[in-house]
């Protein structure tokens, strides 16, 4: 029983390790017409809240 749990655990570790991928996408902001207001240059961006947005 312990062997089955161990093998299953190793299987899932190997399976989910491949799911981590780096992307080269950047985030920016557009207006209601679809034009960029701030060009994509951020690794992460959150929606506006009280006229401010957090970016990284």
N, C-alpha and C positions, 0 to 999 in steps of 0.2 A: 504494500500500500504506500509506504513512504517513497519507494522508488518511482511509482506512478506520479505521485505529486511532484517529486523533484523533476522528472522528465517533462511534465506538463508546465511547470514553472519556467524551465529553461526554454521551452518552445515559445511561450508567450514573451519572454524577454527578447528573444531573437526576432520574433514577429514584430513587436512594437518598436524596437530599435530602428527598424527601417522606416517607420512612420515620421520620424523627425527629419524635416527637410528645411534647408535655408532657402528663402526666396529672395529674388532681387527686385521685388516690387517696392515702390515707394508710395507714400500717401501724400495727398494734397487736398485742396478744397476747391469746389466749383460753386458757381452761383446757380440760380434757378433755371437759367437758359443753357447750362452745361459748359459755360466758359470757365477756364481756370482763373480763380482769384489768387490762389497761392499754388504755384507749381509743385508737382510731386517731388518732395525732397526729404520726407520724414520716414523713419523706419516704422513708426506707429503713430496713429492719430485718433483722438476720441472726438465724438460729436460736440458741437457747441452747447454750452450751458451758461446762461446769463452773459451772453456775448463773448465768452472766452472758450478756448479749447486747449486741451493738454496735448502736446506732441513730444515725441522722442526721436 
